[in-house]
């Protein structure tokens, strides 16, 4: 890709970007949220046309004006949100639009044979007739990769492929990436998890504010230098230092249960405390905080806040009681993507911005504007649709609406998933500032370095139960947490 420019109304997304990918290599494409990574790969995938610049495949100028043209050029894009039809089988998804026909009928036997060959090439056993809706996220990802390979892709782009995977599934994914590299594919790997990048990438390319700021062999770029290249400044530590001022108990959960997913869970959170709730995916962490937020009804148990018993029948009651939840799935549950960022900010705060049944947009705009500045939310204007923002900026919009609400208990469910290292640091600072104000903070995280770097106390769950508590977090190790997580 040579001299790629891309502009949108009011935004210059890319400026003169060059990218070179060789066969048989993994090129990590890194940068902060909003740096231009997604725009660049959408140009490669034929979803966007560049304002200027050219693309060459095997030395030949190549037309990538449509997704079909991109596929014909041997380029396969696996986006963070999968493009699978849930009620169709793995086989049907792989060959959708390119069905194998015989005498005017779909040759199911041939499709099944080719699907099995593709899964064998990827070192995975999957039933080609299994519906995608019944698969794990990791299995769906393999189907996406098989779909790209079925179209003879020689260039594979993977956008945050490990974001929702367990540690074991991540290891298997990285093994597949290495196998495909050894088979001669050129792979562009986008991730905010730097430890993965160092495990799998041959070279690292960094974008910052829409410009290419450097490409270097992985072994020539240590973690500190890489972070500096990404954010444009030195970060002395990935996790800001803080001295907690922990007070009295604020939120007390006792005997909370719901079916087989949450079993007799009891804990408390104190004023000024950052309590981490961790465990393997499926341990019951999200299910527990959904009960605290009133999104689900418990079968048993009680919740008190500042000594007052809460009877939460819905999120509305929880919000009214002073509880806020930044959901794990910010796109599906934290935002209304087709509404503006201003409207999303105002949704839980309509009582503050409404008079005589009408929303005072001026006050709403003024209230949101203060957070745009303080949280450094990158938007061209407040009427920008939430779906057009990068993951980090979407997370900041969700955070802004709860800050405006001035919640006393704030639950962060995977607060930095899919967010770059610079934005992570800003969110860590915000969490610490909220704790310093006496708020009770619950943080769910699957990233153990994040748990150890941020928490004042750690609770570990396994199969719906609390299996351990770590109070001396500074002396704890990732192995200590994992031992409790698999107990």
Protein Blocks (a to p, Z undefined) as FASTA:
>chain_A
ZZiacddehiafbghiacdddehiacddeddehilmmmmmmmmnopaccfbdcddeehia
cdffbfklmmmnopacddfbdcbdfkbcfklmmmgoiacceehiacfklmmmmmmmmmmm
nopacdfkbcfklpcfklmmmmmmmmmmmnopabdcdehkllmccfklmmmmmmmmmmmm
mnopacddddfblklmmmmpmbdcddeehiafbdcdfklpcfklmmmmmnopacfbfbdc
ddddddddfbdcehiaehjlbghiacdddehiacddeddehilmmmmmmmmnopaccfbd
cddeehiacddfbfklmmmnopacddfblmlmmpcfkbcfklmmmmmmmmmmggehiacf
klmmmmmmmmmmmnopacfbfkbcfklpcfklmmmmmmmmmmmnopabdcdehklgoiaf
klmmmmmmmmmmmmmnopacddddfblklmmmmpmbdcddeehiafbdcfblmlpcfklm
mmmmmZZ
